[in-house]
Amino acid sequence: MPAHELMAKLEISPATFKRDLAKLRDQLHVPIRFDRDRGGYVLEQGHTDSELPGLWFNDQEILALVTLQHLLSQLEPGLLGPKLRPLQQRLGQLMEKHGLNSQDVANRVRILHAGKRQVAPQSFEAVASATMARKRLKIHHFNRHSGETLEREISPQRIVHYRDNWYVDAWCHLREDMRSFSIEVIGKVEMLDVAAKEIEPQCIDEALGAGYGIFGGKPKAWATLRFTPHRARWVKGEAWHPMQESREEADGSYVLSVPYSDDREIIGDILRLGADVQVLEPSDLRKKVQKALLDAVGRYV
């Protein structure tokens, strides 16, 4: 299309036409070129279905997007970084045009990891691809608790990042129930050309979200914990569970009650706080924590 026809249809001046053309090329990467033989502007072959005007961001939105990208790449640089690099490059170009420096974001944001376990990139990519493509997976899963490796067929529902580690919530066709699998202990993995079984999000939350931490299942008991006045300064601001109940005592101590379906993770959290927390109930949880503490003391005799 000739320039004069474009300007007439859009009712714009030659200066606006040049400015808009430059923005389409430089910021939105629309492959427009002038074809002398055809006497007008054309889109490169293969890009005739480009949608206009594309995405536009102001300074604050660009900075927010780059910050999010940096946070994601820091969470798992070896897994998410390569996938996000093209977007990072585009955002960097946009930031430069707005007088912003994307490197400043990297220098101003710091993420520390604790207890992070290594995930094989091929396992993560296979699980992520199957989750998004809604396909089943055949996996070899190592159960750290039992020490066994089992072959399972699963229908992945969602990927979870919890306490610096990656999990996949999936329907296990072996157990005929919802399960949460640590991705780093998934060995051989194969995407099957079979549609994944679909589970309603509400049902997933009911099966896996009601327990304490990463352990799913309906709560079997409630743990009631009393924290010392000193430790209460921190715990009062922490969310241990969406359904937690709490109260403050007259002496400044803090009592917290949380439901759990499997006591392994909550016992670990209790032991981490040592003498700053006391299990009030249930009695079986109290006894398990007591035994673990006595066993620990025995190692220092």
C-alpha positions as a Markdown table, in Angstrom:
| # | Residue | x | y | z |
|---|---|---|---|---|
| 1 | Met | 0.0 | 0.0 | 0.0 |
| 2 | Pro | 1.5 | 3.4 | -1.0 |
| 3 | Ala | 2.2 | 5.9 | 1.8 |
| 4 | His | -0.3 | 8.5 | 0.5 |
| 5 | Glu | -3.1 | 5.9 | 0.7 |
| 6 | Leu | -2.1 | 4.9 | 4.3 |
| 7 | Met | -2.1 | 8.5 | 5.4 |
| 8 | Ala | -5.4 | 9.2 | 3.7 |
| 9 | Lys | -7.2 | 6.2 | 5.3 |
| 10 | Leu | -5.7 | 6.9 | 8.7 |
| 11 | Glu | -6.1 | 10.7 | 8.4 |
| 12 | Ile | -2.5 | 11.3 | 9.6 |
| 13 | Ser | 0.3 | 13.6 | 8.6 |
| 14 | Pro | 3.5 | 12.5 | 7.0 |
| 15 | Ala | 5.4 | 13.1 | 10.3 |
| 16 | Thr | 2.9 | 10.9 | 12.2 |
| 17 | Phe | 3.2 | 8.3 | 9.5 |
| 18 | Lys | 7.0 | 8.1 | 9.8 |
| 19 | Arg | 6.8 | 8.0 | 13.6 |
| 20 | Asp | 4.2 | 5.3 | 13.6 |
| 21 | Leu | 6.1 | 3.3 | 11.0 |
| 22 | Ala | 9.2 | 3.4 | 13.1 |
| 23 | Lys | 7.4 | 2.3 | 16.2 |
| 24 | Leu | 5.8 | -0.6 | 14.4 |
| 25 | Arg | 9.2 | -1.7 | 13.2 |
| 26 | Asp | 11.4 | -1.0 | 16.2 |
| 27 | Gln | 9.1 | -1.6 | 19.2 |
| 28 | Leu | 6.6 | -4.1 | 18.0 |
| 29 | His | 8.9 | -5.9 | 15.5 |
| 30 | Val | 6.3 | -5.8 | 12.7 |
| 31 | Pro | 8.2 | -6.7 | 9.5 |
| 32 | Ile | 7.1 | -3.8 | 7.3 |
| 33 | Arg | 9.3 | -2.9 | 4.3 |
| 34 | Phe | 9.0 | -0.7 | 1.3 |
| 35 | Asp | 8.7 | -2.6 | -2.0 |
| 36 | Arg | 9.8 | -0.5 | -5.0 |
| 37 | Asp | 8.5 | -2.9 | -7.6 |
| 38 | Arg | 5.1 | -2.9 | -6.0 |
| 39 | Gly | 5.1 | 0.8 | -5.2 |
| 40 | Gly | 4.2 | 0.6 | -1.5 |
| 41 | Tyr | 4.7 | -0.8 | 1.9 |
| 42 | Val | 4.2 | -4.6 | 2.5 |
| 43 | Leu | 4.5 | -7.1 | 5.3 |
| 44 | Glu | 7.1 | -9.8 | 4.9 |
| 45 | Gln | 5.9 | -13.1 | 3.6 |
| 46 | Gly | 4.6 | -15.3 | 6.4 |
| 47 | His | 3.6 | -12.3 | 8.6 |
| 48 | Thr | 0.4 | -11.3 | 6.9 |
| 49 | Asp | -1.6 | -12.5 | 9.9 |
| 50 | Ser | 0.2 | -10.1 | 12.4 |
| 51 | Glu | -2.2 | -8.6 | 14.9 |
| 52 | Leu | -2.0 | -4.9 | 15.4 |
| 53 | Pro | -1.3 | -2.8 | 17.4 |
| 54 | Gly | 0.3 | -5.4 | 19.7 |
| 55 | Leu | 1.3 | -4.8 | 23.3 |
| 56 | Trp | 2.0 | -1.4 | 24.7 |
| 57 | Phe | 3.4 | -0.7 | 28.2 |
| 58 | Asn | 4.2 | 2.4 | 30.1 |
| 59 | Asp | 7.4 | 2.8 | 32.2 |
| 60 | Gln | 5.9 | 1.4 | 35.4 |
| 61 | Glu | 4.4 | -1.6 | 33.5 |
| 62 | Ile | 7.7 | -2.4 | 31.8 |
| 63 | Leu | 9.6 | -2.2 | 35.0 |
| 64 | Ala | 7.0 | -4.5 | 36.7 |
| 65 | Leu | 7.3 | -7.1 | 34.0 |
| 66 | Val | 11.1 | -7.1 | 34.0 |
| 67 | Thr | 11.1 | -7.4 | 37.8 |
| 68 | Leu | 8.8 | -10.4 | 37.6 |
| 69 | Gln | 10.9 | -12.0 | 34.9 |
| 70 | His | 14.0 | -11.6 | 37.0 |
| 71 | Leu | 12.3 | -13.1 | 40.0 |
| 72 | Leu | 11.2 | -16.1 | 38.0 |
| 73 | Ser | 14.6 | -16.6 | 36.5 |
| 74 | Gln | 16.1 | -16.4 | 40.0 |
| 75 | Leu | 13.7 | -19.0 | 41.4 |
| 76 | Glu | 14.9 | -21.6 | 38.9 |
| 77 | Pro | 17.5 | -20.0 | 36.5 |
| 78 | Gly | 18.5 | -23.3 | 34.9 |
| 79 | Leu | 14.9 | -24.2 | 34.0 |
| 80 | Leu | 12.9 | -21.0 | 33.3 |
| 81 | Gly | 15.8 | -18.7 | 32.2 |
| 82 | Pro | 16.1 | -20.0 | 28.6 |
| 83 | Lys | 12.3 | -20.0 | 28.1 |
| 84 | Leu | 12.0 | -16.4 | 29.3 |
| 85 | Arg | 15.1 | -15.0 | 27.5 |
| 86 | Pro | 13.3 | -13.9 | 24.3 |
| 87 | Leu | 10.8 | -12.0 | 26.4 |
| 88 | Gln | 13.6 | -10.5 | 28.5 |
| 89 | Gln | 15.3 | -9.2 | 25.4 |
| 90 | Arg | 12.1 | -7.6 | 24.1 |
| 91 | Leu | 11.4 | -6.0 | 27.4 |
| 92 | Gly | 15.0 | -4.8 | 27.7 |
| 93 | Gln | 14.6 | -3.0 | 24.3 |
| 94 | Leu | 11.4 | -1.4 | 25.5 |
| 95 | Met | 13.0 | -0.3 | 28.7 |
| 96 | Glu | 15.9 | 1.4 | 26.8 |
| 97 | Lys | 13.5 | 3.4 | 24.7 |
| 98 | His | 11.9 | 4.6 | 28.0 |
| 99 | Gly | 15.2 | 5.5 | 29.5 |
| 100 | Leu | 15.2 | 2.6 | 32.0 |
| 101 | Asn | 18.0 | 0.1 | 32.7 |
| 102 | Ser | 17.1 | -3.5 | 33.0 |
| 103 | Gln | 20.4 | -4.4 | 34.6 |
| 104 | Asp | 19.5 | -2.2 | 37.6 |
| 105 | Val | 16.7 | -4.7 | 38.3 |
| 106 | Ala | 19.2 | -7.6 | 38.5 |
| 107 | Asn | 21.4 | -5.5 | 40.9 |
| 108 | Arg | 18.5 | -4.5 | 43.1 |
| 109 | Val | 16.7 | -7.8 | 43.6 |
| 110 | Arg | 18.2 | -10.6 | 45.6 |
| 111 | Ile | 16.7 | -14.0 | 46.3 |
| 112 | Leu | 18.1 | -16.5 | 48.8 |
| 113 | His | 17.4 | -20.2 | 48.6 |
| 114 | Ala | 17.2 | -22.6 | 51.5 |
| 115 | Gly | 16.9 | -26.4 | 51.1 |
| 116 | Lys | 16.6 | -26.1 | 47.4 |
| 117 | Arg | 17.0 | -29.5 | 45.6 |
| 118 | Gln | 18.4 | -29.9 | 42.0 |
| 119 | Val | 15.9 | -30.7 | 39.3 |
| 120 | Ala | 16.9 | -32.2 | 36.0 |
| 121 | Pro | 15.9 | -29.8 | 33.2 |
| 122 | Gln | 14.6 | -32.5 | 31.0 |
| 123 | Ser | 12.3 | -33.8 | 33.8 |
| 124 | Phe | 11.0 | -30.3 | 34.5 |
| 125 | Glu | 10.4 | -29.5 | 30.8 |
| 126 | Ala | 8.6 | -32.8 | 30.2 |
| 127 | Val | 6.3 | -32.3 | 33.2 |
| 128 | Ala | 5.6 | -28.6 | 32.3 |
| 129 | Ser | 4.9 | -29.4 | 28.7 |
| 130 | Ala | 2.5 | -32.3 | 29.6 |
| 131 | Thr | 0.8 | -30.1 | 32.1 |
| 132 | Met | 0.2 | -27.3 | 29.6 |
| 133 | Ala | -0.6 | -29.7 | 26.7 |
| 134 | Arg | -3.0 | -31.7 | 28.9 |
| 135 | Lys | -1.3 | -35.0 | 28.2 |
| 136 | Arg | -0.6 | -38.0 | 30.5 |
| 137 | Leu | 2.9 | -38.9 | 31.7 |
| 138 | Lys | 4.6 | -42.2 | 32.4 |
| 139 | Ile | 7.1 | -41.6 | 35.1 |
| 140 | His | 9.6 | -43.6 | 37.3 |
| 141 | His | 9.1 | -42.0 | 40.7 |
| 142 | Phe | 11.4 | -42.5 | 43.7 |
| 143 | Asn | 9.7 | -42.5 | 47.0 |
| 144 | Arg | 12.2 | -41.1 | 49.6 |
| 145 | His | 10.1 | -42.4 | 52.5 |
| 146 | Ser | 9.9 | -46.0 | 51.4 |
| 147 | Gly | 13.1 | -46.1 | 49.2 |
| 148 | Glu | 11.1 | -47.6 | 46.3 |
| 149 | Thr | 10.9 | -46.6 | 42.7 |
| 150 | Leu | 7.6 | -47.2 | 41.0 |
| 151 | Glu | 6.4 | -46.7 | 37.4 |
| 152 | Arg | 3.3 | -44.6 | 37.4 |
| 153 | Glu | 1.0 | -43.1 | 34.9 |
| 154 | Ile | -0.2 | -39.6 | 35.9 |
| 155 | Ser | -2.4 | -36.9 | 34.6 |
| 156 | Pro | -0.6 | -33.6 | 35.6 |
| 157 | Gln | -3.0 | -30.9 | 36.8 |
| 158 | Arg | -0.7 | -28.0 | 37.9 |
| 159 | Ile | 3.0 | -27.3 | 38.8 |
| 160 | Val | 3.7 | -26.1 | 42.3 |
| 161 | His | 6.7 | -24.1 | 43.6 |
| 162 | Tyr | 6.8 | -24.7 | 47.4 |
| 163 | Arg | 9.7 | -23.9 | 49.8 |
| 164 | Asp | 12.2 | -23.5 | 47.0 |
| 165 | Asn | 11.3 | -26.8 | 45.3 |
| 166 | Trp | 9.1 | -27.9 | 42.4 |
| 167 | Tyr | 6.2 | -30.3 | 42.6 |
| 168 | Val | 3.4 | -31.5 | 40.3 |
| 169 | Asp | -0.1 | -32.1 | 41.5 |
| 170 | Ala | -1.5 | -34.9 | 39.5 |
| 171 | Trp | -4.1 | -37.7 | 39.3 |
| 172 | Cys | -2.2 | -40.9 | 39.8 |
| 173 | His | -3.8 | -43.7 | 37.7 |
| 174 | Leu | -2.0 | -46.3 | 39.8 |
| 175 | Arg | -3.6 | -45.2 | 43.1 |
| 176 | Glu | -6.7 | -43.7 | 41.5 |
| 177 | Asp | -6.3 | -40.6 | 43.6 |
| 178 | Met | -4.7 | -37.1 | 43.7 |
| 179 | Arg | -1.0 | -37.0 | 44.6 |
| 180 | Ser | 1.7 | -34.4 | 44.8 |
| 181 | Phe | 5.1 | -35.5 | 43.3 |
| 182 | Ser | 8.5 | -33.9 | 43.8 |
| 183 | Ile | 9.8 | -33.3 | 40.3 |
| 184 | Glu | 13.5 | -33.8 | 41.3 |
| 185 | Val | 12.8 | -37.5 | 42.2 |
| 186 | Ile | 11.1 | -38.2 | 38.9 |
| 187 | Gly | 13.5 | -40.3 | 36.8 |
| 188 | Lys | 12.5 | -41.6 | 33.4 |
| 189 | Val | 9.6 | -39.5 | 32.1 |
| 190 | Glu | 7.6 | -40.0 | 28.9 |
| 191 | Met | 4.8 | -37.9 | 27.6 |
| 192 | Leu | 2.0 | -40.1 | 26.3 |
| 193 | Asp | -0.3 | -39.4 | 23.4 |
| 194 | Val | -3.3 | -39.7 | 25.7 |
| 195 | Ala | -5.4 | -36.9 | 27.0 |
| 196 | Ala | -4.9 | -36.2 | 30.7 |
| 197 | Lys | -7.8 | -36.9 | 33.1 |
| 198 | Glu | -9.3 | -33.5 | 34.1 |
| 199 | Ile | -9.9 | -32.7 | 37.7 |
| 200 | Glu | -11.9 | -29.7 | 38.8 |
| 201 | Pro | -9.7 | -27.1 | 40.6 |
| 202 | Gln | -12.0 | -27.2 | 43.6 |
| 203 | Cys | -11.5 | -30.9 | 43.9 |
| 204 | Ile | -7.7 | -30.5 | 43.7 |
| 205 | Asp | -7.8 | -28.0 | 46.5 |
| 206 | Glu | -10.0 | -30.2 | 48.6 |
| 207 | Ala | -7.7 | -33.2 | 48.1 |
| 208 | Leu | -4.3 | -31.5 | 48.4 |
| 209 | Gly | -4.9 | -28.0 | 49.9 |
| 210 | Ala | -6.5 | -29.0 | 53.2 |
| 211 | Gly | -3.5 | -30.8 | 54.7 |
| 212 | Tyr | -0.5 | -29.1 | 56.2 |
| 213 | Gly | 2.3 | -28.1 | 53.8 |
| 214 | Ile | 2.9 | -30.2 | 50.7 |
| 215 | Phe | 1.1 | -33.2 | 52.2 |
| 216 | Gly | -2.5 | -33.6 | 50.8 |
| 217 | Gly | -5.5 | -35.3 | 52.1 |
| 218 | Lys | -8.3 | -34.4 | 54.4 |
| 219 | Pro | -7.1 | -33.2 | 57.8 |
| 220 | Lys | -6.9 | -36.0 | 60.4 |
| 221 | Ala | -6.2 | -33.8 | 63.4 |
| 222 | Trp | -5.5 | -30.3 | 64.6 |
| 223 | Ala | -2.1 | -29.3 | 66.1 |
| 224 | Thr | -2.3 | -26.7 | 68.8 |
| 225 | Leu | 1.1 | -25.1 | 69.5 |
| 226 | Arg | 2.1 | -22.5 | 72.1 |
| 227 | Phe | 5.0 | -20.2 | 71.2 |
| 228 | Thr | 7.0 | -18.2 | 73.7 |
| 229 | Pro | 6.4 | -14.5 | 74.0 |
| 230 | His | 9.8 | -13.9 | 72.2 |
| 231 | Arg | 9.0 | -16.2 | 69.3 |
| 232 | Ala | 5.5 | -14.9 | 69.1 |
| 233 | Arg | 6.8 | -11.6 | 67.6 |
| 234 | Trp | 7.6 | -13.5 | 64.4 |
| 235 | Val | 4.9 | -16.2 | 64.3 |
| 236 | Lys | 2.0 | -13.8 | 64.7 |
| 237 | Gly | 2.8 | -12.5 | 61.3 |
| 238 | Glu | 3.2 | -15.9 | 59.6 |
| 239 | Ala | 0.6 | -17.9 | 57.7 |
| 240 | Trp | 1.0 | -21.6 | 58.5 |
| 241 | His | -2.3 | -22.7 | 57.0 |
| 242 | Pro | -5.3 | -21.0 | 55.3 |
| 243 | Met | -7.6 | -22.4 | 58.0 |
| 244 | Gln | -5.4 | -21.7 | 61.0 |
| 245 | Glu | -6.8 | -20.4 | 64.3 |
| 246 | Ser | -4.9 | -18.3 | 66.9 |
| 247 | Arg | -5.0 | -16.4 | 70.1 |
| 248 | Glu | -2.7 | -14.4 | 72.3 |
| 249 | Glu | -2.2 | -15.3 | 75.9 |
| 250 | Ala | -2.0 | -12.8 | 78.8 |
| 251 | Asp | 1.7 | -13.5 | 79.3 |
| 252 | Gly | 2.5 | -12.6 | 75.6 |
| 253 | Ser | 2.7 | -16.2 | 74.4 |
| 254 | Tyr | 0.9 | -17.1 | 71.1 |
| 255 | Val | -1.3 | -20.2 | 70.6 |
| 256 | Leu | -1.7 | -21.4 | 67.0 |
| 257 | Ser | -3.9 | -24.3 | 65.8 |
| 258 | Val | -3.5 | -25.8 | 62.3 |
| 259 | Pro | -5.0 | -28.9 | 60.6 |
| 260 | Tyr | -2.8 | -31.6 | 59.2 |
| 261 | Ser | -3.2 | -34.9 | 57.4 |
| 262 | Asp | 0.4 | -36.1 | 57.6 |
| 263 | Asp | 2.5 | -35.1 | 60.6 |
| 264 | Arg | 5.9 | -35.4 | 59.0 |
| 265 | Glu | 6.2 | -31.8 | 57.8 |
| 266 | Ile | 4.7 | -30.2 | 60.8 |
| 267 | Ile | 7.0 | -32.1 | 63.1 |
| 268 | Gly | 9.9 | -30.8 | 61.2 |
| 269 | Asp | 8.7 | -27.2 | 61.6 |
| 270 | Ile | 8.1 | -27.7 | 65.3 |
| 271 | Leu | 11.6 | -29.2 | 65.8 |
| 272 | Arg | 13.1 | -26.3 | 63.8 |
| 273 | Leu | 11.9 | -23.9 | 66.5 |
| 274 | Gly | 13.3 | -25.9 | 69.4 |
| 275 | Ala | 12.5 | -24.6 | 72.9 |
| 276 | Asp | 10.4 | -21.7 | 71.5 |
| 277 | Val | 7.4 | -23.9 | 70.9 |
| 278 | Gln | 5.4 | -26.5 | 72.8 |
| 279 | Val | 2.9 | -28.9 | 71.5 |
| 280 | Leu | -0.3 | -28.8 | 73.5 |
| 281 | Glu | -2.3 | -31.3 | 71.6 |
| 282 | Pro | -3.0 | -33.9 | 70.2 |
| 283 | Ser | -1.2 | -36.2 | 72.6 |
| 284 | Asp | 0.3 | -38.5 | 69.8 |
| 285 | Leu | 1.9 | -35.5 | 68.1 |
| 286 | Arg | 3.2 | -34.3 | 71.4 |
| 287 | Lys | 4.8 | -37.7 | 72.1 |
| 288 | Lys | 6.4 | -37.9 | 68.6 |
| 289 | Val | 8.0 | -34.5 | 69.1 |
| 290 | Gln | 9.1 | -35.4 | 72.6 |
| 291 | Lys | 10.7 | -38.6 | 71.3 |
| 292 | Ala | 12.4 | -36.8 | 68.5 |
| 293 | Leu | 13.9 | -34.2 | 70.9 |
| 294 | Leu | 15.1 | -36.9 | 73.3 |
| 295 | Asp | 16.7 | -38.8 | 70.5 |
| 296 | Ala | 18.4 | -35.6 | 69.4 |
| 297 | Val | 19.7 | -35.0 | 72.9 |
| 298 | Gly | 21.0 | -38.6 | 73.0 |
| 299 | Arg | 23.3 | -37.8 | 70.1 |
| 300 | Tyr | 25.1 | -35.2 | 72.2 |
| 301 | Val | 25.6 | -37.3 | 75.4 |
